[in-house]
Amino acid sequence: MPELPEVETVVRDLQKRVVGRKILDVWTDWPKYFRGTSLKVFKRHVRGKKILGVSRRGKNILIEVSDPPSRKRSGRASSHLILVHLKMTGHLLAGKWQRAKGKLQISKQEWRPDGKVKEMHDPKNGFIRLVFFLDSKQYPMLALSDMRRFAKVLCGPKEKILNLPDLKNLGPEALEISYQEFRDKFKVKKGKIKQVLLDQSFVVGIGNIYSDEILYVAKIHPLSRVEKLKEPHIKALYLAMKKILAKGIKMRGTSSDDFRDTYGKKGNYGNVILTYQRHGEKCSLGHLIHRIKVAQRSAHFCPVCQKLIQ
């Protein structure tokens, strides 16, 4: 599942590529994305609206759209949000595609890239399930490629979307939280540190990949008890979190599985990854990386470099 660096990469791409464009129409062969809303109703919410901005809350992409002022008696535009959660295999692409006969499980046709951009022909980019048609010559389509069809796409008035449990119950942003707030949150937490870092009500944006990386840099074993951590451990975690997430963004995310950016390209963080999915290999100091299960999730770590605190 895309984590903070991957989602932030997408958001920054979209800010450059689709802001200011108008949504002309919407197509999908999987209306379940809209979670109980029909395609017809979803179209009514977004068609003809201008994209005002793109932001992120945790792993959620927020696309702000507005009606043209001419449609409002008051002359003022009404702001709506499109919320996109990519889930396990989803990623957004900006470009142009043509319909063609295909072999997808739920459709007799598929979308094929209209052009010779090598990355767009990556098989991971071939599961186009949702398309926003835009008034742009360069990027006339914003598409969701999603092999497993788990993504979520919602639209509604800005305040309504921001008050959904999906957003309202999230903790502070990992890149924005102060050290004092981060430290204070440990006073009321118990459990294994790997589990706590994955808790989106604690801090948002960290998943399986970057929790492993953060713990390695902080030299803390994933089974360490949160309630036993001392000030130096918490400080090391905080600094490691900031460092690893910033590096993940700089490297445009990790593509160990399905993630691709809006250009259809893989992220580069996998080229410098420290422990995630490297069990059986050696860490940066030459020790063997191990893998264990923590609350049904895999944790990759070095038992020599990372101290067990309990």
Beta strands, then each sheet from edge to edge (+ up, - down):
strand 1: 23-28
strand 2: 50-57
strand 3: 60-66
strand 4: 79-85
strand 5: 90-95
strand 6: 97-101
strand 7: 109-113
strand 8: 128-134
strand 9: 141-146
strand 10: 152-157
strand 11: 290-294
strand 12: 297-301
sheet 1: 1+ 8- 9+ 5-
sheet 2: 2+ 3- 4+ 10-
sheet 3: 6+ 7-
sheet 4: 11+ 12-
end
